């Protein structure tokens, strides 16, 4: 068995006789001496074979990605490479065995000349040979090691919950699995272990965690996969402050163990309403300023028809101030920003520039002197500032300006990429109205405890004891205090227009369990893939999933999903439409 890794060796090991295994990353024939960069999972070590060596002719046959077993003596390198851990030493070969050959790879492993992503995904097992990609999986491993050690120290027990479960269609679409034994019936793959971990609290385990596989059939993006891994936790006899303290301690350990960074605890906190009004997002990136400014009151008595109609229709007017950058934004660039906010539902983007202490812009001629002066005072507008304004329904204003803020933060290099800003978002709305279904839906899930039970009769004013963890503009986790009182649960179902029969059909086993001494409990689930993505300095979640799916939810390597034969469908009692 292989017992040594390349990066185990440095100048202190000179003179040692060792046997190493790995792949040929590069071979150089310098008209006599042959140098081979031998790669294993830990890194590169150089091996050297002279013309007098009895294995010299065999070494001439070697090509890139051949698999070798090499024995020899660690010696000091004449020409050192201080960019790698083994750069002061090399292996002088005394025995060489070619364990396997390799065809020319269909993809490049050179970081500076990478193949197209689709090609790399097709040959993912080769792409994973890239040291930079492999590093990300060691980060993932170290995160999990820190999590398990920390939660064990805090008396959590690791338990598993079923993968084949019951479909409870709330939130994203379920992946369904047909039953061969019970034809016409289906299992669902879990969107989260939510119901089961609550049942584990009823069962009296008190502190549970799981590295859980979850599945959601939803539209994909760069930070989302159809199957993902969640660090799932639940606690009995605890409240928000307890879970904040436990999670902050866990992240303090992760950041110290994985990144060597001491982070500040406790984390900053914002309510949902504060986050939306300041940042236009419930997952704000707080590494840079440029906050949203509510300027609705300036135009309460305006004669500008556009703003007047928005206010009369119950909308709001918000602005972003881009400091000292008016000269960098031509009319063409502002038109591009206008097209950008339209993707988020905004009808347009009004703008004002201050150059040479003169105001210009798309709406200046429509504003009174008083409105202009109030705008200058409220926004503290200075020379060369650019003001970008959206007037619309509150939801549209926040989503469009929030997205624009993030775009400008990147464009103008306002973000400190060496910062890790953790925070909690608290006091989420209990419900959100679905135009599609014509009713209120649970924003988190229907087992979330409301802050005030009396507000359940006015869903638009009801807030939940729910919270998210946010890191650098990404939602990292979501959790809540759970309902353990059957009377409160009934009132929540009533607010959601879920009948007693429907509740029993969807969640009957959980509701039945709550009749037998359910303790107060609280929980949270962290996205492991997303956390690894952030800590490994990539913005593509596929980089931290061993065998990921494309944006179309396909696996280019295995060609899944695929057609199955008629015999399999017949066994399941299924006919394709």
N, C-alpha and C positions, 0 to 999 in steps of 0.2 A: 504494500500500500504506500502511496505517496505520503511522505511525512514532512517534507520541506517545501517552502514556497520561496519564490525568487526574492521577494522583498525582505526575507529574513537575513539577507547577507549585506555586509558593508566592510569597511576597511579592517574592522576588528576580527573578521573571519578569515583573513589571509592565511593560507597554509592548510585549511581544512579540506578534506576529501569528501565530496558529496555526490549524490545522484539527484538530478532534477528532471522534471517532465514538463512538456508544454508544446506550444504551437510556434511555428516560425513566423514572426512578425515581419522580418526583413533579413535578407542575406546580401552581404557585400563581398565580392571577390576582388581583392586589391592586388592582383597579379602575383599572388604567392599566398599570403595569409587570407584565410576565409573567416569573416566575422558574421555571426548569426545573432540577431536579437531574438532570444527565446522568451515568449510571452506565456505567463499563466495568469490565473485570476488576480494575483496580487500585483503584477507588474512585469517589467522587462529586466532581463539580465543578459549581458553580452557573453557569448561563448566564442572562443578563438581556436582555430585549427591550422597548424602550420603544414607546409608541404612535406615535412619529414614524418608527419603523423600517419600511422597506418590506416586511419579512417579518412584520409584526405580525399581519395577518389569517391568514397561514399558521400562525403560532404558536397562534392561537386554536383551530385544528383539532386540534392535537396532544393525544394522550391518553397515559395511562400505558402503558409498554412499546413505544411506537413507537420505531423505529430511526432515528436522526438522523445527518446529517453537518453539522457546524457550524463555521464559520470566524469569526474575530473577534480582538479584542485583549484580552489579560489586563489587568484593572484591579483596583484595590484595593477590597475590599468595604466598604460603609458599616457594615453590621451583621455583625460577624465571628462565625464559629463555630469555636472552638478545639478542638472535639471531632473534627474531621477534618483531614487533612494540608493540604487545599486551602482551609481555612476563612477565610483572610485575603484570598482573591482570588476573582474571578468572570470570566466571559467575556462581553464586550460584543459582540453578534452583528452581523456584517457580511454573512454569507451563511448560509442555512439550507436544507437539503434533507431532505425526509422520504424515507428509503430504503425504509421498509416500515411498514405499520400493524399493529395488534394487536387481537385481540378482548379482551374483559375476561377476565383470567386465571381459570381454574377453581380456583386455590389462592391463599392469601395468602402474600406474601413478607415480611410484617411479622413480625419476630421475637417480638413480644409477643402476636401473635394467629395463631399458626401453624395451618394446616389439619391434619386428622388425618393420621397417618403414611401410612396406606394410600393416601389421596388424593395425597399428595406423591410417593409412590413411583410411582403411575400416571403422574404428570406430572413425572417426575424431571428431565427436561431444563429444566423451568421452576423446579423447586425448587433446582437447581444455580445459579440466578441469585442466590440469597441470598448476600450478601457474607460472612456468618459461616460458611456452609457452604463457600463457595469458598476461604476462608482455610485450611481444613483440607487442601485439595488442594495448596496452595502449601507447607504444612508437609511433606506427603508428598513433593513434588518436591524440597524442600531436604534431606530425609533421604537420598533416593537420590543427590542430587548429592554430599553429604558422603561417603556410602558408596563411591561409585565413585572419587572422588578419593583417599580414604584407601587403599583396596585396591590401586589402581593404584600409589600410592607404595610399597606394601609388596610389589610384584612379583606380584600376583595377576593372572590373565588371565580375562577374561569370556568364557564359552563357553555355548552353548545345548545343551539335551538334548531328546529327542523328547517330543512331546505324545501321539502315538499309540504305545502301548507294550504290553507283555505284562502280563496280570493276574497278580499275585503276592499272593493274598489273605492278608495278614498285617496285623492292625490293623483299620482302618475298612473299610467296603465300598467297592469300586471302582465308578466310573462306567464302564459298558461301552459300546463303540462297535462295532456289527456291521460286518463286512466284506462288501462287495458282491462282490468278486472271489473271496474264499474263503468261500463260503456256509457257515454253521454255525460259523464262527470269529469271535472278537471281539478287538478291541483294548481296552485299558483306558487311561483318562486317569490320569496319574501322581499318586499321593498325595504323592510327593516325588521329586526326581531321584536318590534314594539309590543305586541300583545303578549308574546311569550315571556319577555323579560318582566312584564308586570305580573304575570302569573308566577314567576319565580319569586317575586316579592310576597305574593300571597302564600307561597310555599314556605316562606320563612328563611330564605337564604340571606336576606338583608343587604348584602353587598355583592353585586354580580358584575362581571365584565366578560366581553367576548370580542375576539377579532372576527367579525362577522361578514360573510359574503352577502351582498344585497343586490337586487335586480330591479331596474325600472325601465319600462319600454317608453322612452321619451326621446325627443329630439336631442341630438348630441352636439357638443361644442368642444373647444380645446381643453376645458377643465371638467369634462363630464364623459363617463363611459356607461354603457348599458349594464355592465356588472362592475361592482366596485366593492371596496373593503372599508368597513366601518369599525372604529374602536368604540364599542357600545358599552354603556355603563348604566347601572340603576342602583339606588340606595333607598333603604327604608328608614323611617324616623329621622328625616333630614329635611332641610329647606334650601332655598336658593344660595344662601351664604355658605352652607356646607359644601354644595357642589362646586361653587366658584372657588372655594379654598382648595378642594381636592384637585380640581382641574388645573388651577394655577400652579400648584406644587408639581403636578405631572409635567406641565410644559416647562417649568423651570429646570427640571431634571433632563427632559429631552433636549432642550437648547444647550445645556451644559455638556451633556454626554455626546451629543451629535455635532454641535457647532462650536463648542468651547466658549459659549457666550453666557454671561449672567444677565438675565432679563429682569425687569422691574415687576414686582408684584406688590399689592394687588393690581390687576389690569384696570385701565380706564373703563368707564361705563358711560353709555349714552342710552337714553330711551329711544324706542323706535321713532317716535315723533321728532325728537331732537336730531336723530341721524338723518331722517328724510328732509327736514327743513334746512339743515346745515350743509348736507352733502348730497342730497338727492338720491340717497341709496341706503338700504338697510345693511349693506356690507361696505362701509366707507373705507377708503384708503386715506388714513390720517397722517401719512408720511409727508404730505404737503398741504399748504393752506388753500387759498382760492375757494372760499365758502360761498354758498348760495345766499343771496340777499333778497328778502321780501320787500318789494317796493310798491306793493299794491296800494298802500295808504296814500302815496304821493298822487295817485291818479283817481282818487275817490270822486272828485268833481271835474274830471277831465272832459274836454270837448273832443278829444281824439277818439273817433268812432270805434276803432278797433279795440282799444283798451276799455272803453266804456262798455261795449257789448260783452267782453269777457267778464268784467266785474259784475254786471247785471245778471249774468248767467251763472254766478256763483264761483267763477274761476279766480285765479290769482296771477300776479305778475312778479317774476323773479329775475334776478340779474347775476351774472358772473362778471367780475372785474379782472381783466387780464393786465396785470401791472407792467408798465414800461415796455409794451410790445405792440402798440398800435402800428408803428412803422413796419412791422414784420408781417402785417396782414393786409394784403391788397384786397380789392373788391372780389377778385377771382377766388382768393383763399377763403374769404368770408362766405361766398356762395357755396363753396365746398362744405363749410361748417353748417350752412343752412340745410344742405342735402343730408348731412349726417343726422341732425336733430329730427328731420322728417321721418327717418327710419323708426324713431321712438314715438311717433304720433303727433309731434309738434307741427302746426300749420306753417310756421315760419320762424325766422330768427331776426329780431330787430337789433340794431347795433348803433353805438355812438362812439366816435373817436375824439380824442383831445390831442391835437397837434398844433404846435406853436401857440398853445393856450386858446385855440379856437375849436369849437365843437362842430363836428360834421357827422353825418350818418343818415340811415334810412328813415328815421322818425323825427329828427331834430326840428324840421319845419312844422311838424304837427303839435309841438309842445309849447306851452306858455312859458314866459320868462320865469314865473314862480316854480313851475314844474322842473325846469332845467336847473334852477338854483337849488331846489330841494334834492334833486338827483345828485348834484355835485356834493352837497353837504353830507347826505346820507351815505354815499358810497366813497366819500373822500377821494374824488377823482382828481388825478394829477396829470401833468403833461405826459403825453405818449401812452396813456391808458386806453384800453379798448373795453367797452362795456357791451356784453352780449345778453339779450333779453328774450325770454319766452313768456308769452301770455296765453294761458289755456286752463283747462281743468287741472286741479292740484296734482293728480296722478301723472298726467302728461308732462307738466312742468318739471316735476321732480325727476322722472325717468329720463327725459331728454337732456336737461341741464346736468344731471348727475353723470350721465354717460359722456357728455361733452367735457365736463370737468376732468374726468379720467383721461380722455383723449388729449386734452391740452397739457395735462400734467406730464404725459409721456413725450409729447411733441416738444415741449419747452424745457425738458430735462429738469423738472421741478422735484422729481422723486429721488430720494436718497435710497439707492438699492441695497445699501449695507444695513438698513434699519429693519427691525422686526417689530411692528406695532400691533400688539395684541389688544383687543378690547372686547367688552361684552355689550351686546345690544339687548335691552330688556323691554318689558311692557309692550309686547306685540299686540296688535288688534286680535281679538278672539276669533273674529269672522271676517271673511271677504266676500263681496257680492259677485256672483257669477252671472254675467249677462246671458251667457249661453244657456245656463240651466234655469235662470230666472229665480234664483234663491241664494241664501247665504250658505257658504261652505266654511268648514273649519280651516283657519289659516294654517294651523299646525297639525293637529289631529283632534278627533272628537273626545279624547280622554284628557284634554288639557284643562287644568283648573282655572276658572275665571278669577280675576282679582276681586271682583265684587259680584256675587251671585245675583243681586237685585238688578244689575244692568243687562241680564240675559234677555229681558223683554224688549230692550232697545239695542239690537245687535250692532248698529253702527257706532255705539258709544261704549261697547263692552271690550275690555282689555283682558289679556291672558297673563298668567304667571309663566310666561314662556320667554326664552332667551336664546340668543345665538352667540357663538364665539366667532370673532372675525380677526383675520390676520392679513395685513397689507392689501386690503380690498377684496379678499376672498372670504366667503362664508366657510368656516372651518367646521362648525358644529351647530347642532340645533337640539334644544331640549326643553323640558317643562316640568312643572309640578303636576303630578297626575291626579285625576279625580279618583278618590277611593270611597266616596259616599254615594250610594245608589240614588238618593233623592236629587243630588246635584247633577248626577249623570243623566237622569231622566229629563231634567230641565234643559240641559245642553242639547239632548236629542230633540227635544221639542222646538228649541230655537233653530235647529237645523232642518226642521220638518222631516225628521226621521221617525216613522211610526214605531210603536212598540213591536209590531210584527217584523218590520224591516230590521230593527235593532237586534231582535232575537235571531233573525236569519243570518245577519252579518257577524254579530259579536256575542252570540248567546252564551258561548262557553266562558267568555271573560266576565260577562254580567252575572252568570251563575256563580263563578268563583268569588265575586265580590260580596256574596251573601254570607261568606264563611270567614269573617274576621280579616278583611283586607287592611294592611297597615297603611299609614300615610307613606307615600313614596314619590321619588323624583328621579329623573334620568336625563341622559344626554348621549348623543352619538357623534363622534368625530370622523371626518373623512380622511382615512389614512393616505389614500392616493393623492389627494389635494395637498395635504400637509407635506408629503414627500416631495411633491412637485415644487412647492415653495422653497423648502430647505435645500433642494438640489439645484436651485437657480435655473429652472426651466418654466416656460409657460404652456407646455404641452403635456397633458396628463398621460399621453401614450408613452412618453419617455420613462415613466415609472411603473408601468404595468407590463409584466413579462410578455404576454401575448395579447396585445390590445386589438380592439375593433376600430374600423374606420368611422368616419362621420356618418356613413350609411349603415352602421351597425353590422358590417360584414368583417369576416376574418379572411384576409387575402392569402394567408398561408394554408389554411385548411379548407378554404372555400366554403365556409359556413356563413349563413344557413344554406342548406342544400336540399334538393328534391329527394324525397324518400320513395321507395317502391310501393306499389299498390298493395302488396302483401302486408306490409307494416300498417298501412292505413286501414286495411280490412280488419286486422287484429284489434285495432283501436275503435272500430265502428265509425270511422270518419270518411266522409266523401268531400272532396274539394269543390268549392263553389267556383 
